[in-house]
Amino acid sequence: YEYGSASSNAEFVLLDCQHELPSGNTVAERFKLDLKKRPTIFVSGKVGPPKQIPQKHLKTGAMLTKLLKGMLEPHAAKIEN
């Protein structure tokens, strides 16, 4: 499933976090995911290293959408020296 415009696009994938990688670690171990927090949702890609979505943002779809927009859409940032 994809979300957003061409400039801010998100693809959602269902992933088995218990899957063992060639390294011997599971996906959850590799990305440092806390599987006790359900549902376990993380973002990766343009946002840098994978980041687990805090539970407080999973209460409603609107809260999750707001967080994802903030993470994925380009925005201006103040640069300080």
FENKAZI-V202030 format. One record per backbone hydrogen bond with DSSP energy under -0.5 kcal/mol. CO is the residue of the C=O (numbers start at 1). NH is the residue of the N-H. If there is no record, write none. Layout:
CO | NH
CO | NH
//
This chain:
1 | 12
3 | 10
10 | 3
15 | 17
16 | 19
17 | 28
19 | 27
21 | 24
25 | 21
26 | 30
27 | 31
28 | 33
29 | 32
33 | 35
34 | 37
36 | 38
39 | 41
41 | 53
43 | 51
44 | 46
45 | 48
48 | 45
51 | 43
54 | 57
55 | 58
60 | 64
61 | 65
62 | 66
63 | 67
64 | 68
65 | 69
66 | 70
67 | 71
68 | 72
69 | 73
78 | 80
//
